[in-house]
């Protein structure tokens, strides 16, 4: 067990440095670090935002006295040298999903309100990365000499392909064990498979839906969507509690749907705004026969997050049920283009998902292209490293929590041995005005980040004592 003197020392250090940690979070959140491949260049392979955020966090780490290295803009790291070259890894990401619509607070700044930090990246993953980095600094400031080197990796492409990790693993060896502060406590030892695809309808130049756009990212339930549709001589088209209608007087209507954003790994927490538009168009007979066939397929796809609407329903003993969401939609070259994100258990694989989607989409003349595939990742929960993380969490919180698996995809799965480790505690509910990761008004409680700092500080000691 961790002694009370150490916990008191960690608490005192936290109190002394908390405002500095918040300032560091704000420094990173002010950078809109979403991927822009059309602006990529040498040294900035994912665009200027991720490049700027990577520079900023390396500057923070260097200012703490760590040895830093920039890996050509793909990823960077800060080392806390130990008595050996064996590495314990920590990895966080500096990129974010685009802000998207619906914000009530500035998206790219930190707003402090009633004990919460609001801003894109406060929760995913700039805030947790900062407190984990400060946990490493805590041990450095104490003059600790650990048996292993701690390497903190700062990624720049977690949200849109993990090309940062692919670059790193091509040029560097994996740490002996690694954790990422980018999920939930107490500790996650397995992650579902990840599958993304793009579904394109056949060309429809004579369609009635002139515009259809929704969602900010493939891996999120879209909170907003909009369509412009030809309605002819209608003088009235009643809206619903979630779909607003505006007639323009020229034979068209503008539809605006307000759903609820959620992470794609937890679709039950969201309301898909694209599905709201799709169902409104179907129910009000605002489609050509060609459009109707595709939109009926869309409805089956978007309204059944367990995949049952398109023949994908399945589950296993480790991960539970498959999930699938439609994250974004647009019109391109007279085609409707729908992206999907599925989190799948071991009872199905990527080829089977593609085959089933292709079969179902093909019935309405649509095509399917698989754009991302990650196999399920599982580490035995009784390994010393997993138990060290679990012990650290339980000792700090006084709980008797158990490890778990999840549907989210984190950096942990990209390495030979790893786990995702906090900071979220989803059983503690936030006020309604605090948004979730990937949604508007993304926020995190200061209390949660403070507790996470303590847990990470103890976990580093626990991992070193357990041996790697």
C-alpha positions in Angstrom: 0.0 0.0 0.0 1.1 3.6 -0.6 1.8 5.3 2.7 -0.1 8.3 3.9 3.0 10.5 4.0 3.5 10.0 0.2 -0.2 10.7 -0.5 0.0 13.9 1.6 3.1 14.9 -0.3 1.4 14.4 -3.6 -1.6 16.4 -2.4 0.6 19.3 -1.3 2.5 19.3 -4.6 -0.8 19.3 -6.4 -2.1 22.3 -4.4 1.1 24.2 -5.1 1.1 23.6 -8.8 -2.6 23.3 -9.8 -2.9 26.7 -11.4 0.2 26.1 -13.5 -1.4 22.8 -14.7 -4.5 24.7 -15.7 -2.5 27.3 -17.6 -0.7 24.5 -19.4 -4.0 22.9 -20.4 -5.2 26.3 -21.7 -2.0 26.8 -23.7 -2.8 23.6 -25.6 -6.5 24.1 -25.9 -6.1 27.4 -27.6 -4.6 25.6 -30.6 -7.2 24.2 -33.0 -5.2 21.1 -33.7 -7.5 19.1 -36.0 -6.1 17.3 -39.1 -5.9 19.3 -42.3 -4.1 17.2 -44.8 -4.6 19.7 -47.6 -2.2 22.0 -45.6 0.3 19.3 -44.8 4.0 20.0 -45.5 7.4 18.7 -44.4 7.5 18.7 -40.6 3.7 19.1 -40.4 2.4 15.9 -41.9 -1.1 16.3 -40.4 -1.4 20.1 -41.0 -0.6 23.2 -39.1 -2.8 22.7 -36.0 -1.3 19.4 -34.9 2.2 20.8 -35.7 1.6 23.8 -33.5 0.2 21.7 -30.7 3.1 19.3 -30.8 5.6 22.2 -30.6 3.7 23.7 -27.7 3.7 20.5 -25.6 7.3 19.7 -26.3 8.1 23.3 -25.2 6.2 22.6 -22.0 8.1 19.4 -21.3 11.4 21.0 -22.1 10.6 23.7 -19.7 10.1 21.1 -17.0 13.6 19.9 -17.6 12.8 16.7 -19.6 14.8 15.6 -22.6 12.6 16.2 -25.7 12.6 15.1 -29.3 10.5 16.0 -32.3 10.0 13.1 -34.7 9.6 15.1 -37.9 6.2 16.4 -36.8 4.6 13.0 -36.7 5.0 12.5 -32.9 7.3 13.7 -30.2 8.5 12.5 -26.8 9.9 13.6 -23.5 12.2 11.3 -21.5 12.8 11.0 -17.7 15.9 8.9 -17.7 16.1 6.0 -15.3 18.8 3.5 -14.3 18.2 1.5 -17.5 17.1 2.0 -21.0 14.0 -0.2 -20.5 11.1 2.1 -21.0 7.7 2.7 -19.3 5.6 4.6 -21.8 2.9 7.1 -21.4 1.1 8.4 -24.5 -1.4 11.2 -25.0 -2.5 13.0 -28.1 -2.4 16.7 -29.0 -4.8 16.5 -32.0 -8.6 17.0 -31.6 -11.7 16.5 -33.6 -13.0 19.7 -35.2 -15.2 21.9 -32.9 -18.3 21.5 -35.0 -21.5 23.6 -34.3 -23.5 24.0 -31.2 -21.0 25.5 -28.8 -22.1 27.9 -26.0 -18.5 28.5 -24.9 -15.4 29.4 -26.9 -14.3 26.1 -28.4 -10.6 26.9 -28.5 -10.1 28.5 -25.1 -10.5 27.3 -21.6 -13.5 28.6 -19.8 -13.6 27.9 -16.0 -17.1 27.6 -14.6 -18.3 26.1 -11.4 -15.3 23.8 -11.1 -15.2 22.8 -14.7 -12.8 23.4 -17.6 -14.7 23.8 -20.9 -12.9 23.8 -24.3 -12.0 21.4 -27.1 -9.4 19.0 -25.8 -10.0 19.6 -22.1 -11.1 16.0 -21.7 -9.8 14.4 -25.0 -6.9 14.5 -24.5 -5.0 17.7 -23.7 -6.2 18.0 -20.1 -5.4 14.4 -19.0 -2.0 14.5 -20.9 -1.0 17.7 -19.0 -1.8 16.2 -15.5 0.0 12.9 -16.5 3.1 14.9 -17.6 3.0 16.8 -14.3 2.8 13.4 -12.5 6.1 12.6 -14.2 7.5 15.9 -13.2 6.5 15.3 -9.6 8.9 12.4 -9.4 11.6 14.3 -11.1 11.2 17.2 -8.7 11.6 14.7 -5.8 14.9 13.6 -7.3 13.6 10.1 -7.8 15.8 7.7 -9.8 13.6 5.0 -11.2 14.9 1.6 -12.5 13.4 2.3 -15.9 13.2 5.3 -18.1 9.8 7.0 -18.5 9.1 8.1 -22.0 6.1 10.4 -22.5 4.9 10.2 -26.2 2.9 13.1 -27.6 0.9 12.0 -30.6 -0.6 14.3 -33.3 -2.9 12.0 -35.3 -4.9 9.9 -32.8 -8.3 11.1 -34.0 -7.9 10.4 -37.7 -5.7 7.4 -38.4 -2.9 7.1 -35.9 -0.3 7.7 -38.5 1.8 9.2 -35.7 2.2 5.8 -34.0 2.8 4.0 -37.3 5.7 6.4 -37.9 7.0 5.9 -34.3 6.9 2.2 -34.4 8.7 2.1 -37.7 11.7 4.0 -36.2 11.7 3.1 -32.5 11.1 0.1 -30.3 8.0 -0.2 -28.2 8.2 0.6 -24.5 8.1 -2.5 -22.3 4.6 -1.3 -21.2 2.6 1.7 -21.9 -0.6 3.4 -20.7 -2.6 6.2 -22.2 -4.7 8.7 -20.1 -7.5 8.7 -22.7 -10.4 6.6 -21.5 -12.0 5.6 -18.2 -10.8 4.6 -14.8 -10.1 2.2 -13.2 -8.1 0.5 -16.0 -9.1 -0.9 -19.4 -7.3 -4.0 -20.6 -9.1 -4.6 -23.9 -10.6 -2.6 -26.8 -13.1 -3.6 -29.4 -12.1 -3.8 -33.0 -12.5 -0.5 -35.0 -14.0 -0.3 -38.5 -14.7 2.8 -40.6 -16.2 2.9 -44.0 -17.5 5.3 -46.6 -20.9 4.4 -48.3 -21.7 6.2 -51.5 -25.0 6.1 -53.3 -25.3 5.9 -57.1 -25.3 9.3 -58.8 -28.7 11.0 -58.5 -28.6 14.2 -60.6 -32.4 14.5 -60.5 -32.7 14.3 -56.8 -35.0 16.5 -54.7 -32.5 16.7 -51.7 -30.3 19.4 -53.0 -28.1 19.7 -49.9 -27.5 17.2 -47.0 -24.7 17.8 -44.5 -24.2 16.6 -40.9 -21.7 15.5 -38.3 -18.2 16.7 -37.5 -16.3 13.4 -37.4 -16.8 9.8 -38.4 -16.2 8.6 -34.9 -19.0 10.5 -33.2 -22.8 10.5 -33.2 -23.7 13.7 -35.1 -25.5 16.3 -33.0 -26.5 18.5 -35.9 -27.6 18.0 -39.5 -29.1 20.1 -42.3 -30.8 19.5 -45.6 -32.3 21.6 -48.3 -35.1 19.8 -50.2 -37.4 20.7 -53.1 -41.0 20.7 -51.7 -42.9 22.2 -54.7 -45.9 24.4 -53.9 -46.2 23.5 -50.3 -47.1 26.5 -48.1 -46.7 24.6 -44.9 -44.5 21.7 -43.7 -44.7 21.1 -40.0 -41.5 20.5 -38.0 -41.0 18.3 -35.0 -39.4 18.8 -31.6 -36.0 18.1 -33.1 -36.4 19.1 -36.8 -37.0 22.8 -37.6 -38.4 23.7 -41.0 -38.0 26.9 -42.9 -39.7 27.4 -46.3 -37.9 29.8 -48.6 -40.8 30.6 -50.9 -39.0 29.3 -54.0 -40.2 25.7 -53.7 -37.5 24.6 -51.3 -37.4 23.9 -47.5 -34.4 24.1 -45.2 -34.4 21.4 -42.5 -32.2 21.7 -39.4 -32.1 18.7 -37.0 -30.8 19.0 -33.4 -29.7 15.6 -32.1 -27.2 14.9 -29.3 -23.5 14.2 -29.9 -21.8 11.2 -28.3 -18.6 9.2 -28.8 -19.1 6.4 -31.4 -18.1 3.8 -28.7 -21.2 4.8 -26.7 -23.9 5.6 -29.2 -26.7 4.9 -26.8 -25.8 8.3 -25.2 -26.5 10.2 -28.4 -29.3 11.1 -30.8 -28.2 10.9 -34.5 -29.2 14.1 -36.2 -28.6 12.6 -39.7 -31.2 9.9 -38.8 -33.6 12.6 -37.8 -33.3 14.3 -41.2 -33.5 11.0 -43.0 -36.7 9.9 -41.2 -38.3 13.3 -41.7 -37.7 13.1 -45.4 -39.1 9.6 -45.6 -42.2 10.4 -43.4 -43.1 13.5 -45.4 -42.6 11.8 -48.8 -40.0 14.4 -49.9 -38.0 12.0 -52.0 -37.8 10.6 -55.5 -38.2 6.8 -55.7 -34.5 6.5 -56.3 -33.7 8.6 -53.2 -36.3 6.8 -51.2 -34.6 3.4 -51.7 -31.2 4.8 -50.5 -32.8 6.7 -47.6 -34.7 3.6 -46.4 -31.3 1.9 -46.3 -29.9 4.9 -44.4 -32.7 4.7 -41.9 -32.0 1.0 -41.2 -28.3 1.8 -40.8 -28.6 4.9 -38.6 -31.5 3.9 -36.3 -30.1 0.6 -35.1 -26.7 1.2 -33.4 -26.4 -2.6 -32.7 -26.2 -3.2 -36.4 -29.5 -5.2 -36.5 -30.9 -3.0 -39.2 -28.3 -4.1 -41.7 -27.6 -7.6 -40.5 -24.5 -6.9 -38.3 -25.9 -7.7 -34.9 -23.3 -9.9 -32.9 -21.6 -10.1 -29.5 -19.0 -12.0 -27.5 -18.1 -12.8 -23.9 -15.2 -10.2 -23.7 -16.6 -7.1 -25.3 -20.4 -7.5 -25.6 -22.3 -6.2 -28.6 -21.1 -4.7 -31.8 -22.0 -1.0 -32.3 -22.3 1.1 -35.5 -23.0 4.8 -36.1 -23.2 7.0 -39.1 -20.9 9.9 -38.3 -21.0 12.3 -41.2 -22.9 12.8 -44.5 -22.6 15.1 -47.5 -23.5 15.4 -51.2 -20.6 15.0 -53.6 -20.7 14.6 -57.4 -24.5 14.0 -57.1 -23.9 11.1 -54.7 -24.9 10.9 -51.0 -21.8 10.0 -49.1 -22.2 8.5 -45.6 -19.4 7.5 -43.2 -19.8 4.8 -40.6 -17.9 3.8 -37.5 -18.3 0.3 -36.0 -16.8 -1.1 -32.8 -16.8 -4.9 -33.0 -16.1 -7.9 -30.8 -14.2 -11.0 -31.6 -17.3 -12.8 -33.0 -16.9 -10.9 -36.4 -14.0 -9.5 -38.4 -13.5 -6.6 -40.8 -13.9 -8.7 -43.9 -17.3 -9.9 -42.7 -18.5 -6.4 -41.9 -17.5 -5.2 -45.3 -19.2 -8.1 -47.0 -22.5 -7.6 -45.1 -22.5 -3.8 -45.6 -21.7 -4.3 -49.3 -24.5 -6.8 -49.7 -27.1 -4.5 -48.0 -25.9 -1.3 -49.7 -25.7 -3.0 -53.0 -29.4 -3.6 -52.9 -29.9 0.1 -53.4 -27.0 0.7 -55.8 -24.6 2.0 -53.2 -20.9 1.1 -52.7 -18.9 0.5 -49.6 -15.2 1.3 -49.1 -13.4 0.2 -45.8 -11.2 3.1 -44.7 -10.0 2.0 -41.3 -9.6 -1.4 -39.6 -8.2 -2.2 -36.2 -8.5 -5.7 -34.8 -9.7 -6.3 -31.2 -7.0 -5.7 -28.6 -6.8 -7.7 -25.3 -4.3 -7.9 -22.5 -4.7 -10.4 -19.6 -6.1 -8.5 -16.6 -3.9 -10.4 -14.1 -0.6 -9.2 -15.5 1.6 -7.3 -13.0 1.3 -4.0 -15.0 -2.5 -4.1 -15.2 -2.7 -4.9 -11.5 -0.2 -2.1 -10.6 -2.5 0.4 -12.4 -5.6 -1.0 -10.7 -3.9 -0.9 -7.3 -2.9 2.7 -7.8 -6.5 3.7 -8.6 -8.0 1.8 -5.7 -5.5 3.1 -3.2 -6.0 6.7 -4.1 -9.8 6.5 -4.3 -10.5 4.0 -1.6 -12.6 1.9 -4.1 -12.5 -1.7 -4.9 -12.9 -1.3 -8.7 -12.3 -4.0 -11.3 -10.6 -3.8 -14.7 -12.8 -3.8 -17.8 -12.9 -3.8 -21.6 -14.5 -1.1 -23.8 -15.6 -0.1 -27.3 -13.4 2.9 -27.6 -10.1 2.8 -29.5 -7.0 4.3 -27.9 -3.3 4.3 -28.5 -2.9 1.3 -26.2 -4.0 -1.1 -28.9 -1.2 0.1 -31.2 1.6 -1.2 -29.0 2.7 -4.7 -27.9 1.7 -4.2 -24.3 -0.5 -1.5 -23.0 -3.6 -0.3 -21.3 -5.9 2.8 -21.2 -6.0 4.4 -17.8 -8.5 7.1 -17.0 -9.3 9.9 -16.5 -13.0 9.5 -16.9 -15.3 8.2 -14.2 -18.6 8.0 -16.1 -20.7 7.0 -13.0 -20.1 10.6 -11.7 -22.6 12.7 -13.7 -21.7 16.2 -14.9 -24.2 19.2 -15.1 -26.2 19.3 -18.3 -24.3 22.3 -19.6 -21.0 20.3 -19.7 -20.5 18.5 -23.0 -18.8 15.2 -23.8 -15.7 14.5 -25.8 -16.2 15.1 -29.5 -19.3 17.1 -28.8 -19.9 20.8 -28.2 -19.0 22.3 -24.9 -16.5 19.5 -24.2 -15.6 19.8 -20.5 -14.0 18.1 -17.5 -14.2 18.8 -13.8 -11.2 20.2 -12.1 -11.8 17.7 -9.3 -11.5 14.8 -11.8 -8.2 16.1 -13.2 -6.8 16.7 -9.7 -7.7 13.1 -8.7 -6.2 11.9 -11.9 -2.9 13.6 -11.1 -2.7 11.8 -7.8 -3.6 8.5 -9.4 -0.9 8.9 -12.1 1.7 9.9 -9.7 1.1 6.7 -7.5 0.8 4.6 -10.6 4.3 5.5 -11.8 5.7 4.3 -8.5 3.5 1.2 -8.5 4.6 0.2 -12.0 8.3 0.7 -11.2 7.9 -1.5 -8.1 6.1 -4.2 -10.1 8.9 -4.5 -12.6 8.5 -4.3 -16.4 
